[in-house]
Amino acid sequence: MKSKIEPLTLELISPTLEIHVSKALAKLGLSLQQSEKLAESIVRLSDFYIQNPERETPWSERWAQVAYLVYFHPLNLARNILAIQRGHAVGFFDGLEHVLDFGAGLGSASQGLQAKTNLSRFNLIEPSQVCWNLLENQWRYVQDYQKNEVSHDPGKTLSVFSYALTELASLPDWIFENEALMILEPATSEDGRRLLQVRQALIASGFYIWAPCTHQRDCPLLSQSKTDWCHDRAHMTAPEWFVSIEKHLPFRNNTITTSYLLARKKRPKEILSQVRLVGDHLNEKGKSRQMICRGPEREFLSWLHRHGPPPIYPRGELIDMPSVTVRGRELRVDNSN
Ligand SMILES: C[S@@+](CC[C@H](N)C(=O)[O-])C[C@H]1O[C@@H](n2cnc3c(N)ncnc32)[C@H](O)[C@@H]1O
């Protein structure tokens, strides 16, 4: 087994996206170089979300448009790309053609799917006219989208909720008709645990979870803990202007995190020999531990330091299950691995 897997590193803002953001920003009378002013809008929208977790994004406000363009949209696009990469690794998108992007905002999920998959038909469902103006004026590269229509071929349709569930009271009934579902939510304990409850409801109604879960049984992060939540992480490279904005923010995104679910009605291939790393590498006295997903128990792989340097595995990756000796919840990796 490899002793080091490089962490997934994503380019936060592609040159194409930078051009579009820059043009849209110019229409709002600002440039990417005005980092302090841009940061003020970002803090304002962030505070709005914290104070009003269930309210809709206030698209009519100029500061919300600015904050979304330069910050929330690029980050959500990168988070979508992270979930899409995990989906590719297990063949999740095979046979799907059509995307229904619900609560599309500025199209972060659709742009990610268009760039990274063969999906070719997009319906973006978004009630805010402000988003449509920005999309139609600036985002023509999301092609072949049909505005707010839901006609589709359910057997080949992927329903997408990218940071949109929070603004809805419950999952709409029509998603249960479609073959596949991709949901992204903020990587917080509250939102992530809510997503684990959605997971249970999806399994109960006939869906199989393809990622991040490696099984369809109870999730131990929900059943055996009151605070744990499942989330993934990628590293990122960001342009100079984005780094300058972050210097004025009271929070940082050194890495990109997200809680996601990829579900289909089709059964996934059995991946019994593999486990997913659902925790970060924890360095403790004499040993290292890392939480894994392989069933209904909350389990950790552990490596004794006296056997040599432990392998470095990033959170979110699938690895082959090494041979282990069981010590309670700890699966001590055999020295022979
Ligand atoms: C937090 S934004 C997420 C936007 C985008 N998907 C992203 O990943 O950045 C949630 C979006 O859901 C939209 N929304 C709210 N209620 C909705 C509804 N009932 N139907 C469709 N979209 C809705 C809002 O206008 C907003 O653009």
The ligand as an ORCA input file, in Angstrom:
! r2SCAN-3c Opt
* xyz 0 1
  C     -27.214     29.552     -0.684
  S     -27.773     29.727     -2.317
  C     -26.862     28.461     -3.149
  C     -26.613     28.815     -4.577
  C     -25.754     27.835     -5.361
  N     -26.415     26.574     -5.550
  C     -24.372     27.660     -4.771
  O     -23.950     26.515     -4.568
  O     -23.688     28.646     -4.536
  C     -29.391     29.029     -2.293
  C     -30.231     29.396     -3.512
  O     -31.510     28.749     -3.423
  C     -32.472     29.630     -3.978
  N     -33.798     29.244     -3.475
  C     -34.350     29.567     -2.292
  N     -35.620     29.033     -2.209
  C     -35.829     28.383     -3.364
  C     -36.931     27.648     -3.883
  N     -38.063     27.483     -3.168
  N     -36.821     27.120     -5.108
  C     -35.661     27.238     -5.829
  N     -34.600     27.924     -5.383
  C     -34.677     28.487     -4.172
  C     -32.007     31.013     -3.535
  O     -32.493     32.075     -4.347
  C     -30.484     30.883     -3.641
  O     -29.999     31.334     -4.873
*
